[in-house]
Amino acid sequence: MRIDILTLFPEMFTPLSTSIIGRAVADKKLEIVITDIRDYTLDKHKKCDDTPFGGGAGMVMMPQPIADAIKAVDPNHEAHRVFLSPRGRVLNQSVVIEFAKRDRLLLLCGHYEGVDQRVIDLYIDEELSVGDYVLTGGEIPAMAVTDAVSRYIDGVINAESLKQESFSSGMLEYPQYTRPQVFEGVKVPEVLTSGNHGEVDKWRKKQSEEITAKNRPDLLK
Ligand code: 4H6
């Protein structure tokens, strides 16, 4: 899979070359191409933003550098082109699984007050939000999408973990414990050290239901 990221802040993506995602890239299972939109400006001062028509606060990203960057990296429109924006469809695990089936994704990161609507209308397939809150730019959402999608690439994470996850989907995770058996006076729940796998499964299911009812009752409806 190839993921193109178009941004005015390419240095924000250096963490992707380390850790688990970095290994998938090194193994050639995943190709991440970061493109600096500023490389495509025709302005002698490398300007990529301008004042909004109709007035109002702040600046708007100009359409030309973005359009030229998209045409350069995806000339034949092979990628599913996504604009990270607070007004998009909201990301969830079903969307992640849907994206992971694609050969190519293109993630456009906006800044300032947003981008000229014509670039969205002409070059973008969908607007996507990572949740109902506002950030200074689309870079952190793009990183979230890249990370979540990369987990479905062969070998990035344990296949058993993904299977477990799909089995328990719609519910929040049960609590996990590791050694020591007593930490700062707090014991690991007895059932987990009993060796009774049936009882362990029952306990975990109940814990999942309780934490879901408390924190995300909407998931139980
Ligand atoms: C597009 C339009 C995504 C992108 C406006 C992006 C939150 C999310 C942005 C803006 C984002 C999300 C610019 C509006 C800064 C607010 C970048 N914020 N903003 N929830 N910000 O996925 O001002």
py3Dmol code that shows the C-alpha trace and the ligand (Angstrom):
import py3Dmol

protein = """\
ATOM      1  CA  MET A   1       0.000   0.000   0.000  1.00  0.00           C
ATOM      2  CA  ARG A   2       1.068   3.572  -0.720  1.00  0.00           C
ATOM      3  CA  ILE A   3       0.005   6.558   1.398  1.00  0.00           C
ATOM      4  CA  ASP A   4       0.710  10.070   0.088  1.00  0.00           C
ATOM      5  CA  ILE A   5       0.584  12.906   2.605  1.00  0.00           C
ATOM      6  CA  LEU A   6       0.410  16.493   1.325  1.00  0.00           C
ATOM      7  CA  THR A   7       1.318  19.110   3.921  1.00  0.00           C
ATOM      8  CA  LEU A   8       2.934  22.487   4.580  1.00  0.00           C
ATOM      9  CA  PHE A   9       4.681  20.875   7.587  1.00  0.00           C
ATOM     10  CA  PRO A  10       6.502  17.755   6.309  1.00  0.00           C
ATOM     11  CA  GLU A  11       8.786  17.635   9.387  1.00  0.00           C
ATOM     12  CA  MET A  12       5.742  16.743  11.518  1.00  0.00           C
ATOM     13  CA  PHE A  13       5.804  13.260   9.964  1.00  0.00           C
ATOM     14  CA  THR A  14       9.327  12.167  10.961  1.00  0.00           C
ATOM     15  CA  PRO A  15       7.972   9.929  13.773  1.00  0.00           C
ATOM     16  CA  LEU A  16       6.380   7.705  11.073  1.00  0.00           C
ATOM     17  CA  SER A  17       9.841   6.531   9.960  1.00  0.00           C
ATOM     18  CA  THR A  18      10.544   5.071  13.411  1.00  0.00           C
ATOM     19  CA  SER A  19       8.639   2.444  15.425  1.00  0.00           C
ATOM     20  CA  ILE A  20       6.174  -0.102  14.099  1.00  0.00           C
ATOM     21  CA  ILE A  21       5.136   1.836  10.979  1.00  0.00           C
ATOM     22  CA  GLY A  22       8.807   2.410  10.131  1.00  0.00           C
ATOM     23  CA  ARG A  23       9.382  -1.343  10.084  1.00  0.00           C
ATOM     24  CA  ALA A  24       6.536  -1.894   7.575  1.00  0.00           C
ATOM     25  CA  VAL A  25       8.100   0.818   5.410  1.00  0.00           C
ATOM     26  CA  ALA A  26      11.563  -0.803   5.676  1.00  0.00           C
ATOM     27  CA  ASP A  27      10.017  -4.168   4.732  1.00  0.00           C
ATOM     28  CA  LYS A  28       8.469  -2.523   1.610  1.00  0.00           C
ATOM     29  CA  LYS A  29       4.960  -3.468   2.716  1.00  0.00           C
ATOM     30  CA  LEU A  30       4.039   0.185   3.064  1.00  0.00           C
ATOM     31  CA  GLU A  31       5.232   3.222   1.138  1.00  0.00           C
ATOM     32  CA  ILE A  32       4.706   6.625   2.774  1.00  0.00           C
ATOM     33  CA  VAL A  33       5.402   9.617   0.526  1.00  0.00           C
ATOM     34  CA  ILE A  34       5.429  13.022   2.203  1.00  0.00           C
ATOM     35  CA  THR A  35       5.037  15.977  -0.170  1.00  0.00           C
ATOM     36  CA  ASP A  36       5.677  19.578   0.826  1.00  0.00           C
ATOM     37  CA  ILE A  37       2.888  21.630  -0.795  1.00  0.00           C
ATOM     38  CA  ARG A  38       5.201  24.658  -0.700  1.00  0.00           C
ATOM     39  CA  ASP A  39       7.420  22.962  -3.348  1.00  0.00           C
ATOM     40  CA  TYR A  40       4.561  23.586  -5.822  1.00  0.00           C
ATOM     41  CA  THR A  41       3.962  27.289  -5.244  1.00  0.00           C
ATOM     42  CA  LEU A  42       4.597  29.574  -8.229  1.00  0.00           C
ATOM     43  CA  ASP A  43       4.945  32.601  -5.967  1.00  0.00           C
ATOM     44  CA  LYS A  44       8.457  34.061  -5.661  1.00  0.00           C
ATOM     45  CA  HIS A  45       8.013  34.318  -1.887  1.00  0.00           C
ATOM     46  CA  LYS A  46       6.668  30.719  -1.741  1.00  0.00           C
ATOM     47  CA  LYS A  47       3.318  32.024  -0.481  1.00  0.00           C
ATOM     48  CA  CYS A  48       0.625  29.304  -0.150  1.00  0.00           C
ATOM     49  CA  ASP A  49      -2.168  31.254   1.608  1.00  0.00           C
ATOM     50  CA  ASP A  50      -4.234  34.330   0.896  1.00  0.00           C
ATOM     51  CA  THR A  51      -7.026  36.426   2.427  1.00  0.00           C
ATOM     52  CA  PRO A  52     -10.596  35.067   2.178  1.00  0.00           C
ATOM     53  CA  PHE A  53     -12.974  36.563  -0.407  1.00  0.00           C
ATOM     54  CA  GLY A  54     -15.891  38.123   1.426  1.00  0.00           C
ATOM     55  CA  GLY A  55     -13.676  39.050   4.350  1.00  0.00           C
ATOM     56  CA  GLY A  56     -13.224  37.424   7.727  1.00  0.00           C
ATOM     57  CA  ALA A  57     -10.425  36.396  10.005  1.00  0.00           C
ATOM     58  CA  GLY A  58      -7.306  34.496   9.014  1.00  0.00           C
ATOM     59  CA  MET A  59      -5.996  33.062   5.771  1.00  0.00           C
ATOM     60  CA  VAL A  60      -7.090  30.399   3.294  1.00  0.00           C
ATOM     61  CA  MET A  61      -4.781  27.922   1.527  1.00  0.00           C
ATOM     62  CA  MET A  62      -4.528  28.811  -2.179  1.00  0.00           C
ATOM     63  CA  PRO A  63      -5.825  26.201  -4.643  1.00  0.00           C
ATOM     64  CA  GLN A  64      -2.944  26.187  -7.173  1.00  0.00           C
ATOM     65  CA  PRO A  65      -0.072  24.728  -5.063  1.00  0.00           C
ATOM     66  CA  ILE A  66      -2.392  21.991  -3.711  1.00  0.00           C
ATOM     67  CA  ALA A  67      -3.835  21.120  -7.139  1.00  0.00           C
ATOM     68  CA  ASP A  68      -0.353  20.927  -8.685  1.00  0.00           C
ATOM     69  CA  ALA A  69       0.960  18.781  -5.814  1.00  0.00           C
ATOM     70  CA  ILE A  70      -1.978  16.351  -6.176  1.00  0.00           C
ATOM     71  CA  LYS A  71      -1.516  16.142  -9.973  1.00  0.00           C
ATOM     72  CA  ALA A  72       2.221  15.482  -9.488  1.00  0.00           C
ATOM     73  CA  VAL A  73       1.865  12.594  -7.005  1.00  0.00           C
ATOM     74  CA  ASP A  74      -1.367  11.046  -8.365  1.00  0.00           C
ATOM     75  CA  PRO A  75      -1.603  11.987 -12.076  1.00  0.00           C
ATOM     76  CA  ASN A  76      -4.012   9.166 -12.964  1.00  0.00           C
ATOM     77  CA  HIS A  77      -6.234   9.476  -9.886  1.00  0.00           C
ATOM     78  CA  GLU A  78      -5.322   6.044  -8.539  1.00  0.00           C
ATOM     79  CA  ALA A  79      -5.468   7.132  -4.899  1.00  0.00           C
ATOM     80  CA  HIS A  80      -8.532   7.585  -2.719  1.00  0.00           C
ATOM     81  CA  ARG A  81      -8.103  11.279  -1.976  1.00  0.00           C
ATOM     82  CA  VAL A  82      -9.011  12.327   1.549  1.00  0.00           C
ATOM     83  CA  PHE A  83      -9.079  15.826   3.030  1.00  0.00           C
ATOM     84  CA  LEU A  84      -8.763  15.863   6.845  1.00  0.00           C
ATOM     85  CA  SER A  85     -11.290  18.370   8.087  1.00  0.00           C
ATOM     86  CA  PRO A  86     -13.549  18.933  11.112  1.00  0.00           C
ATOM     87  CA  ARG A  87     -16.579  18.836   8.797  1.00  0.00           C
ATOM     88  CA  GLY A  88     -15.845  15.394   7.338  1.00  0.00           C
ATOM     89  CA  ARG A  89     -17.380  11.957   7.847  1.00  0.00           C
ATOM     90  CA  VAL A  90     -16.167  10.754  11.249  1.00  0.00           C
ATOM     91  CA  LEU A  91     -13.397   8.127  11.336  1.00  0.00           C
ATOM     92  CA  ASN A  92     -14.109   4.817  13.056  1.00  0.00           C
ATOM     93  CA  GLN A  93     -12.722   1.273  12.786  1.00  0.00           C
ATOM     94  CA  SER A  94     -15.078   0.392   9.883  1.00  0.00           C
ATOM     95  CA  VAL A  95     -13.692   3.331   7.893  1.00  0.00           C
ATOM     96  CA  VAL A  96     -10.143   2.221   8.785  1.00  0.00           C
ATOM     97  CA  ILE A  97     -10.850  -1.315   7.477  1.00  0.00           C
ATOM     98  CA  GLU A  98     -12.424   0.125   4.306  1.00  0.00           C
ATOM     99  CA  PHE A  99      -9.318   2.338   3.706  1.00  0.00           C
ATOM    100  CA  ALA A 100      -6.923  -0.557   4.385  1.00  0.00           C
ATOM    101  CA  LYS A 101      -8.384  -2.445   1.389  1.00  0.00           C
ATOM    102  CA  ARG A 102      -7.262   0.278  -1.012  1.00  0.00           C
ATOM    103  CA  ASP A 103      -3.974   0.273  -2.938  1.00  0.00           C
ATOM    104  CA  ARG A 104      -3.388   3.982  -2.461  1.00  0.00           C
ATOM    105  CA  LEU A 105      -4.535   6.755  -0.133  1.00  0.00           C
ATOM    106  CA  LEU A 106      -3.786  10.451  -0.493  1.00  0.00           C
ATOM    107  CA  LEU A 107      -4.171  12.534   2.677  1.00  0.00           C
ATOM    108  CA  LEU A 108      -4.406  16.314   2.282  1.00  0.00           C
ATOM    109  CA  CYS A 109      -3.633  18.331   5.419  1.00  0.00           C
ATOM    110  CA  GLY A 110      -5.173  21.776   5.699  1.00  0.00           C
ATOM    111  CA  HIS A 111      -3.985  24.724   7.763  1.00  0.00           C
ATOM    112  CA  TYR A 112      -4.988  28.318   8.536  1.00  0.00           C
ATOM    113  CA  GLU A 113      -8.796  28.648   8.229  1.00  0.00           C
ATOM    114  CA  GLY A 114      -8.967  25.849   5.660  1.00  0.00           C
ATOM    115  CA  VAL A 115      -8.460  25.444   1.923  1.00  0.00           C
ATOM    116  CA  ASP A 116     -10.151  27.013  -1.108  1.00  0.00           C
ATOM    117  CA  GLN A 117     -13.384  25.045  -1.672  1.00  0.00           C
ATOM    118  CA  ARG A 118     -12.594  24.542  -5.383  1.00  0.00           C
ATOM    119  CA  VAL A 119      -9.632  22.289  -4.599  1.00  0.00           C
ATOM    120  CA  ILE A 120     -11.984  20.113  -2.509  1.00  0.00           C
ATOM    121  CA  ASP A 121     -14.674  20.057  -5.214  1.00  0.00           C
ATOM    122  CA  LEU A 122     -12.223  19.335  -8.057  1.00  0.00           C
ATOM    123  CA  TYR A 123      -9.611  17.033  -6.497  1.00  0.00           C
ATOM    124  CA  ILE A 124     -10.886  15.427  -3.273  1.00  0.00           C
ATOM    125  CA  ASP A 125     -12.959  12.232  -2.976  1.00  0.00           C
ATOM    126  CA  GLU A 126     -14.048  12.732   0.620  1.00  0.00           C
ATOM    127  CA  GLU A 127     -13.633  14.871   3.728  1.00  0.00           C
ATOM    128  CA  LEU A 128     -12.789  12.962   6.884  1.00  0.00           C
ATOM    129  CA  SER A 129     -12.758  14.029  10.534  1.00  0.00           C
ATOM    130  CA  VAL A 130     -11.025  12.221  13.405  1.00  0.00           C
ATOM    131  CA  GLY A 131     -13.605  13.536  15.879  1.00  0.00           C
ATOM    132  CA  ASP A 132     -15.581  16.521  17.022  1.00  0.00           C
ATOM    133  CA  TYR A 133     -12.796  18.880  18.020  1.00  0.00           C
ATOM    134  CA  VAL A 134     -10.664  21.473  16.243  1.00  0.00           C
ATOM    135  CA  LEU A 135      -6.910  21.279  15.661  1.00  0.00           C
ATOM    136  CA  THR A 136      -4.524  23.815  14.101  1.00  0.00           C
ATOM    137  CA  GLY A 137      -3.941  21.525  11.125  1.00  0.00           C
ATOM    138  CA  GLY A 138      -4.803  18.200   9.490  1.00  0.00           C
ATOM    139  CA  GLU A 139      -1.370  16.671  10.195  1.00  0.00           C
ATOM    140  CA  ILE A 140      -2.239  14.912  13.454  1.00  0.00           C
ATOM    141  CA  PRO A 141      -5.471  13.489  11.916  1.00  0.00           C
ATOM    142  CA  ALA A 142      -3.415  12.294   8.891  1.00  0.00           C
ATOM    143  CA  MET A 143      -0.993  10.581  11.260  1.00  0.00           C
ATOM    144  CA  ALA A 144      -3.908   8.922  13.080  1.00  0.00           C
ATOM    145  CA  VAL A 145      -5.330   7.606   9.780  1.00  0.00           C
ATOM    146  CA  THR A 146      -1.896   6.361   8.650  1.00  0.00           C
ATOM    147  CA  ASP A 147      -1.255   4.565  11.933  1.00  0.00           C
ATOM    148  CA  ALA A 148      -4.728   2.982  12.159  1.00  0.00           C
ATOM    149  CA  VAL A 149      -4.683   1.803   8.517  1.00  0.00           C
ATOM    150  CA  SER A 150      -1.110   0.464   8.782  1.00  0.00           C
ATOM    151  CA  ARG A 151      -2.151  -1.987  11.510  1.00  0.00           C
ATOM    152  CA  TYR A 152      -4.045  -3.934   8.811  1.00  0.00           C
ATOM    153  CA  ILE A 153      -0.938  -4.378   6.649  1.00  0.00           C
ATOM    154  CA  ASP A 154       0.388  -7.949   6.835  1.00  0.00           C
ATOM    155  CA  GLY A 155       2.939  -8.373   9.604  1.00  0.00           C
ATOM    156  CA  VAL A 156       2.555  -4.923  11.184  1.00  0.00           C
ATOM    157  CA  ILE A 157       0.747  -6.389  14.173  1.00  0.00           C
ATOM    158  CA  ASN A 158      -0.004  -9.885  15.333  1.00  0.00           C
ATOM    159  CA  ALA A 159      -2.822 -11.404  13.181  1.00  0.00           C
ATOM    160  CA  GLU A 160      -4.278 -12.943  16.365  1.00  0.00           C
ATOM    161  CA  SER A 161      -4.704  -9.455  17.904  1.00  0.00           C
ATOM    162  CA  LEU A 162      -6.681  -8.243  14.871  1.00  0.00           C
ATOM    163  CA  LYS A 163      -8.888 -11.350  14.986  1.00  0.00           C
ATOM    164  CA  GLN A 164      -9.533 -10.844  18.709  1.00  0.00           C
ATOM    165  CA  GLU A 165     -10.349  -7.202  18.026  1.00  0.00           C
ATOM    166  CA  SER A 166     -12.917  -7.991  15.318  1.00  0.00           C
ATOM    167  CA  PHE A 167     -14.447 -10.635  17.611  1.00  0.00           C
ATOM    168  CA  SER A 168     -14.927  -8.120  20.434  1.00  0.00           C
ATOM    169  CA  SER A 169     -15.842  -5.251  18.092  1.00  0.00           C
ATOM    170  CA  GLY A 170     -18.481  -2.897  19.363  1.00  0.00           C
ATOM    171  CA  MET A 171     -17.229  -3.322  22.938  1.00  0.00           C
ATOM    172  CA  LEU A 172     -14.433  -1.647  24.861  1.00  0.00           C
ATOM    173  CA  GLU A 173     -11.392  -3.655  25.938  1.00  0.00           C
ATOM    174  CA  TYR A 174     -11.274  -5.516  29.258  1.00  0.00           C
ATOM    175  CA  PRO A 175      -8.448  -4.612  31.710  1.00  0.00           C
ATOM    176  CA  GLN A 176      -5.024  -6.212  31.256  1.00  0.00           C
ATOM    177  CA  TYR A 177      -2.474  -7.190  33.930  1.00  0.00           C
ATOM    178  CA  THR A 178       1.111  -8.398  33.913  1.00  0.00           C
ATOM    179  CA  ARG A 179       3.721  -9.156  36.571  1.00  0.00           C
ATOM    180  CA  PRO A 180       4.143  -8.541  39.463  1.00  0.00           C
ATOM    181  CA  GLN A 181       1.087 -10.227  41.042  1.00  0.00           C
ATOM    182  CA  VAL A 182       1.042  -7.483  43.705  1.00  0.00           C
ATOM    183  CA  PHE A 183       1.887  -3.878  42.746  1.00  0.00           C
ATOM    184  CA  GLU A 184       1.834  -1.132  45.403  1.00  0.00           C
ATOM    185  CA  GLY A 185      -0.390  -3.390  47.474  1.00  0.00           C
ATOM    186  CA  VAL A 186      -2.902  -4.038  44.647  1.00  0.00           C
ATOM    187  CA  LYS A 187      -3.398  -7.700  43.642  1.00  0.00           C
ATOM    188  CA  VAL A 188      -4.138  -8.977  40.127  1.00  0.00           C
ATOM    189  CA  PRO A 189      -7.746 -10.283  40.020  1.00  0.00           C
ATOM    190  CA  GLU A 190      -7.612 -13.889  41.311  1.00  0.00           C
ATOM    191  CA  VAL A 191      -9.467 -15.376  38.319  1.00  0.00           C
ATOM    192  CA  LEU A 192      -6.639 -14.393  35.918  1.00  0.00           C
ATOM    193  CA  THR A 193      -4.110 -16.542  37.801  1.00  0.00           C
ATOM    194  CA  SER A 194      -6.545 -19.447  38.403  1.00  0.00           C
ATOM    195  CA  GLY A 195      -5.730 -21.217  35.135  1.00  0.00           C
ATOM    196  CA  ASN A 196      -9.485 -21.615  34.467  1.00  0.00           C
ATOM    197  CA  HIS A 197      -9.809 -20.282  30.895  1.00  0.00           C
ATOM    198  CA  GLY A 198     -13.609 -20.522  30.889  1.00  0.00           C
ATOM    199  CA  GLU A 199     -13.803 -18.332  33.994  1.00  0.00           C
ATOM    200  CA  VAL A 200     -11.203 -15.925  32.537  1.00  0.00           C
ATOM    201  CA  ASP A 201     -13.328 -15.493  29.374  1.00  0.00           C
ATOM    202  CA  LYS A 202     -16.483 -14.932  31.436  1.00  0.00           C
ATOM    203  CA  TRP A 203     -14.725 -12.348  33.642  1.00  0.00           C
ATOM    204  CA  ARG A 204     -13.302 -10.471  30.644  1.00  0.00           C
ATOM    205  CA  LYS A 205     -16.693 -10.365  28.889  1.00  0.00           C
ATOM    206  CA  LYS A 206     -18.329  -8.936  32.016  1.00  0.00           C
ATOM    207  CA  GLN A 207     -15.561  -6.345  32.438  1.00  0.00           C
ATOM    208  CA  SER A 208     -15.968  -5.312  28.768  1.00  0.00           C
ATOM    209  CA  GLU A 209     -19.710  -4.891  29.235  1.00  0.00           C
ATOM    210  CA  GLU A 210     -19.256  -2.834  32.415  1.00  0.00           C
ATOM    211  CA  ILE A 211     -16.646  -0.443  30.992  1.00  0.00           C
ATOM    212  CA  THR A 212     -18.695  -0.031  27.784  1.00  0.00           C
ATOM    213  CA  ALA A 213     -21.897   0.719  29.744  1.00  0.00           C
ATOM    214  CA  LYS A 214     -20.019   3.283  31.854  1.00  0.00           C
ATOM    215  CA  ASN A 215     -17.953   5.096  29.206  1.00  0.00           C
ATOM    216  CA  ARG A 216     -19.729   4.408  25.890  1.00  0.00           C
ATOM    217  CA  PRO A 217     -23.387   3.481  26.434  1.00  0.00           C
ATOM    218  CA  ASP A 218     -24.001   4.541  22.805  1.00  0.00           C
ATOM    219  CA  LEU A 219     -22.085   1.408  21.653  1.00  0.00           C
ATOM    220  CA  LEU A 220     -24.566  -0.925  23.399  1.00  0.00           C
ATOM    221  CA  LYS A 221     -27.623   0.508  21.583  1.00  0.00           C
TER     222      LYS A 221
END
"""
ligand_1 = """\
23
4H6
C -9.680 21.857 7.181
C -10.497 22.940 7.427
C -9.168 18.098 11.075
C -8.663 21.531 8.073
C -10.274 23.722 8.548
C -8.483 19.254 10.763
C -9.693 19.030 13.201
C -9.776 17.979 12.316
C -8.442 22.301 9.208
C -9.258 23.403 9.440
C -8.435 20.286 11.687
C -10.527 16.733 12.665
C -7.910 25.078 10.550
C -10.236 24.760 11.201
C -7.648 25.671 11.905
C -9.883 25.403 12.512
C -7.331 21.912 10.157
N -9.038 20.131 12.887
N -9.045 24.194 10.582
N -11.375 16.778 13.678
N -7.819 21.489 11.449
O -10.347 15.724 12.003
O -8.811 26.283 12.379
"""
view = py3Dmol.view(width=600, height=400)
view.addModel(protein, "pdb")
view.setStyle({"model": 0}, {"cartoon": {"style": "trace"}})
view.addModel(ligand_1, "xyz")
view.setStyle({"model": 1}, {"stick": {}})
view.zoomTo()
view.show()
